[in-house]
Amino acid sequence: MFPLYDENPSVRTPWVTIALIALNLMAWVGLQGFGAQRDLAESVCRFGLIPAALLGDLPAGVPITVGSQYLCMPPLDTAWLTPLTSMFMHGSWLHIVGNLWFLWVFGDNVEDAMGAKRFLAFYLLGGLAAAAAQTSTDPGSAVPMVGASGAIGAVMGGYAVLYPKARVQMLVVLGFLITRIGVPAVFMLGYWFFLQLLGGLPSLSGGQAGVAFWAHVGGFIAGLVLAPLLARKGYVQQHLEQPRRQTRQWF
């Protein structure tokens, strides 16, 4: 299942959501070279979160492998910045397009409930919580973690607690059958969270995964906790009083 859009219009223009999407795209173009192999590997090495480097357990002068063959020397003196910088790096076109689509679908509504400044703080705190969750599950890892997924997980957790009954139109692919269904947000987001938990379980017993599932879990839980604290009651009420968006008949 993939979210197409929600039937949950905003009152205010989501400037921070738009700016975050723009910053991620600028990093993809300017620092990651549209995903060109060398630029991508160098950016992941320099700006990705490496748990062992962050915790001071990565020996100086020891290169790490990024991807299948690229060796690099991560800058240990700036490792403390990587929980922030890693939020704006991605590993592929599919990675960035998927993340930014989820941010666009759910971010405007959460920002609408908080206002710009609070939403920016919420997003960054959610991303840091996600980084902490992933690091705590494998503190000795020398594998870089990149992506906005953890912070967007917080946005999704915030959406689930603020707008549980809002309908989300989902694209469903069942073999040759492609259809669309509308479901309550709490169902779609709860299902997503359950999948992240399942995906993260093997890593607790020493298994390897190419996805930072525990960052997603940590971000989502942070969103559940932080959203009620940062949302403005008047903004939420104003948002909920808006007429619902009409369902579009695509197929």
Number of C-alpha atoms within 10 A of each C-alpha: 14 15 21 15 19 22 18 22 16 20 17 15 14 19 14 19 24 15 11 19 19 13 14 20 20 16 17 24 14 11 17 23 15 16 17 12 13 12 17 21 22 19 22 28 26 20 25 27 31 30 27 20 25 21 14 14 13 19 10 13 11 10 15 18 15 17 14 7 9 14 15 17 14 26 13 18 11 12 22 15 13 23 25 20 19 25 25 23 28 27 18 17 12 9 15 20 13 13 21 22 15 19 22 17 17 25 25 25 26 29 28 23 30 23 20 18 10 17 24 16 14 26 29 19 19 33 32 23 25 32 29 18 21 24 23 13 16 16 17 17 16 20 20 23 27 28 26 28 30 33 30 28 31 33 31 31 31 33 26 25 18 21 19 17 14 19 22 25 22 18 15 14 12 8 6 6 7 10 12 17 13 18 16 18 25 21 15 21 20 17 12 18 20 11 13 19 14 10 15 22 14 12 15 11 8 10 9 11 12 7 15 24 24 26 32 32 27 24 33 33 20 26 30 21 16 21 25 15 13 16 21 16 13 11 17 18 11 14 20 18 10 12 11 14 12 10 13 9 6 6 6
